[in-house]
Amino acid sequence: MNTLKHIGANLYVNNDAVEAIDFLVDHKLMPKTINKAFSVTNQEGFDLDMIVFNPNEADDKFMHFKLEDFASNSDTLFYLVNMFNFLSEKDYNTYKPAQKKLEDYLYMLPTYRALFGYRTVEEDC
């Protein structure tokens, strides 16, 4: 059962712990212990998934973000980077690693776009 909620552009989010754990196990990304914060990313084709675990939250310890065709919309990556930057002011150990992982994807965006065969505006002229 996939309960990802569309929150704009190519971004979906889910807070269901069972689905997040299923995703982590299915993709062999589950950490050995879940007593401390972690964030993991998984890229399948054009899509990028990120799961952030915050053990300090009373509810919704897991956040699963899915960016469909992530290279086509850099605004969504910028949005998430800024969101995690803001959240890291209150919980650095949980949200700064997530921010850094997405910044790596932003840095590599031209490479992904070339790899996926996107044409730049300059090539259309």
C-alpha positions as CSV (number, residue, x, y, z in Angstrom):
1,M,0.0,0.0,0.0
2,N,1.6,3.2,-1.1
3,T,0.2,6.3,0.6
4,L,2.6,8.9,-0.8
5,K,0.9,12.3,-0.8
6,H,1.6,14.8,-3.6
7,I,2.7,18.1,-2.2
8,G,3.7,19.9,-5.3
9,A,5.6,19.7,-8.6
10,N,7.3,16.3,-8.6
11,L,7.5,15.9,-4.8
12,Y,5.6,13.3,-2.7
13,V,5.8,12.6,1.0
14,N,4.8,9.9,3.4
15,N,5.1,9.5,7.2
16,D,4.0,5.9,7.5
17,A,6.6,4.0,9.5
18,V,5.7,0.6,8.2
19,E,5.9,1.7,4.6
20,A,9.3,3.4,5.2
21,I,10.7,0.3,6.9
22,D,9.4,-1.9,4.1
23,F,11.1,0.4,1.5
24,L,14.4,0.4,3.5
25,V,14.3,-3.4,3.8
26,D,13.2,-4.0,0.2
27,H,16.1,-1.8,-1.1
28,K,18.7,-3.2,1.4
29,L,19.1,0.2,3.0
30,M,18.0,-0.5,6.6
31,P,20.6,0.5,9.2
32,K,21.7,-2.1,11.7
33,T,20.2,-0.1,14.5
34,I,17.6,2.6,14.5
35,N,18.3,4.2,17.8
36,K,19.9,7.3,16.2
37,A,19.0,9.6,13.4
38,F,19.7,8.7,9.8
39,S,18.9,9.7,6.3
40,V,19.3,7.5,3.2
41,T,18.8,8.1,-0.5
42,N,18.0,5.7,-3.2
43,Q,17.9,6.5,-6.9
44,E,16.0,4.2,-9.3
45,G,16.1,5.4,-12.8
46,F,14.8,9.0,-13.0
47,D,13.3,8.9,-9.4
48,L,15.0,9.8,-6.1
49,D,13.8,8.6,-2.7
50,M,15.0,10.0,0.6
51,I,14.0,8.6,4.0
52,V,14.8,10.6,7.1
53,F,14.5,9.0,10.6
54,N,14.3,11.2,13.7
55,P,14.1,9.2,16.9
56,N,13.3,12.3,18.9
57,E,9.9,12.8,17.3
58,A,6.9,11.5,19.3
59,D,5.0,10.7,16.1
60,D,6.0,10.5,12.5
61,K,9.6,9.5,13.2
62,F,10.0,8.6,9.5
63,M,9.7,11.0,6.5
64,H,9.8,9.5,3.1
65,F,10.3,11.9,0.2
66,K,10.0,10.9,-3.4
67,L,11.1,13.1,-6.3
68,E,9.8,11.8,-9.6
69,D,12.1,12.6,-12.4
70,F,14.3,14.6,-10.0
71,A,16.6,16.0,-12.7
72,S,13.8,17.7,-14.5
73,N,12.9,20.1,-11.6
74,S,15.8,21.6,-9.7
75,D,13.3,23.8,-7.7
76,T,12.1,20.8,-5.8
77,L,15.7,19.9,-4.8
78,F,16.3,23.6,-3.8
79,Y,13.1,23.5,-1.7
80,L,14.1,20.4,0.2
81,V,17.7,21.6,0.8
82,N,16.3,24.9,2.2
83,M,13.8,23.0,4.3
84,F,16.4,20.7,5.8
85,N,18.7,23.7,6.4
86,F,16.0,25.4,8.4
87,L,15.2,22.2,10.3
88,S,18.9,21.7,11.1
89,E,19.0,24.8,13.2
90,K,16.8,22.9,15.7
91,D,18.2,19.4,15.2
92,Y,21.6,19.5,13.4
93,N,22.4,15.7,13.7
94,T,19.1,14.7,12.0
95,Y,18.6,17.2,9.2
96,K,22.1,18.4,8.2
97,P,23.1,15.0,6.7
98,A,19.9,15.0,4.7
99,Q,20.6,18.5,3.5
100,K,24.2,17.5,2.4
101,K,23.0,14.5,0.5
102,L,20.5,16.6,-1.5
103,E,23.2,19.3,-2.1
104,D,25.3,16.5,-3.7
105,Y,22.4,15.8,-6.1
106,L,22.1,19.5,-6.9
107,Y,25.8,19.7,-7.6
108,M,25.6,16.7,-9.9
109,L,22.4,17.8,-11.6
110,P,24.1,18.8,-14.9
111,T,25.6,15.3,-15.0
112,Y,22.3,13.6,-14.4
113,R,20.6,15.7,-17.0
114,A,23.3,14.8,-19.6
115,L,23.0,11.1,-18.5
116,F,19.2,11.2,-18.8
117,G,19.4,12.9,-22.3
118,Y,17.9,16.2,-21.4
119,R,18.5,19.0,-23.8
120,T,19.6,22.4,-22.5
121,V,18.0,25.6,-23.6
122,E,21.2,26.5,-25.5
123,E,21.0,23.3,-27.5
124,D,17.5,24.3,-28.7
125,C,18.8,27.4,-30.5
